[in-house]
Every structure is written in C-alpha cells, then in structure tokens.
Amino acid sequence: MTTENILTVEETLRNIVKKITRKEDVVLTPTTTFKELGADSLDVVQILVALEEAFDIELVDEDLKSLNNMGAFIGYVKKKVAEKKK
C-alpha cells in the first residue's frame, strides 16, 4: 500500500461517522462532541469498533471516558496508531 492510499485519522473518522450516522455534512472540529454529530451510544460503539478495525488498534474504555471532544479523541487515536508502528 502506498502512502497516497492512507487516509488520515480525521478523514477516516469523518467517513465512519458519515456512514454510521447517515449524515453527509459531518464537520469535525476540535470542540465537536459525538452528541453534536448526532451519534447515540450505539453509534459511538460502532464508530469505535470501526476505528479499531481500520487502524488495527485497541481503544481502551477507561482512556475514552476522559475524552470530551473530537480534538482529544483524534489525538488519542493518533497516539494509539503511533504506538502500534513502534
């Protein structure tokens, strides 16, 4: 796989959220919350599972509880992806 085919965490997350919430106009800002995206608790679980599969990472429930917005969440996912590459 070439680097041109690799989506960023933000792009991947946006695509997953669009698919799961069935909304086309998904805007992710650092302060956006899952609730503001129209995602209920089941949607959030599906989003987390899809991200884990997309990046072959494990998102820890205890870590996720402290993440209040997309900025923090995306930073956490990027950290997990970086740890996997080590």
N, C-alpha and C positions, 0 to 999 in steps of 0.2 A: 504494500500500500504506500502510495506517495503522500507527502505532506499536503498536497493540494486537496486530497480527498478527506482529510481530517478536519472535522468541524470543531470549533471552539466549544468550551463548556457552555458559554452563553447561547450559541447557536443551537447546540444540541438540546439544551434545556428549553429554549423557546419552541423548537419543533415538537418536543414531547408534550409540553403544556398545551400547545395548539391542538394536538391530536387528542389528548385526554379530555380537555375541557370543551372541545369542539368550537373553539373561538379562533377567528382568523387574526384579529387585531390584538395580539399579545405584545404588550410593551413591558420589558423588564428594565426597571431602574434599580439602583442600589437600595432604594427605600420601599420598593414594591413588596407586598406580602402575598402569600398564597391565597389568602382570603380576597384580596383585591383583584387577583386573577380569576376569581370565581371558582376556585378549587375547593371542594369539600374534603373531609377527612379521607374518604376512599380515593378521591383523585390524587391527594398528596401521596398516599401509599403507592399508587400506581406510578406516579412520577418518580418516586424514589427507586422503585424496582427497575423502571426503565433506565434510569441513570446508572444504576449499579450494573445492569447488563451492557449498556452502551460503552462504559469505560472499564468494565471488569474490575470494579472496586466494591468495597463493603462500606456502607454508610451506617454509622453506629447510632442507634436510637438515643442514647444518653447525650451524645455530642449534638444531635439535631435539636434537642429541646431548647438549647440556649441561642439558636439562630433565629432572629426575629424578622429578617428581611432578605431580599434576594442578594444584596451585596455580601452579607455574611454567609449565606448559603452557597453562593457561587465560589466564594473564597475557600470555603470548606471543601467543596467538591474538587477544586483545583489542587488543594493540598493533598487530598487523597490520591488524585491522579499522579501527582509528582512523586509521592511516596512509593507508588506502585512501580514507577520507572527506575527506582534506585536498585 
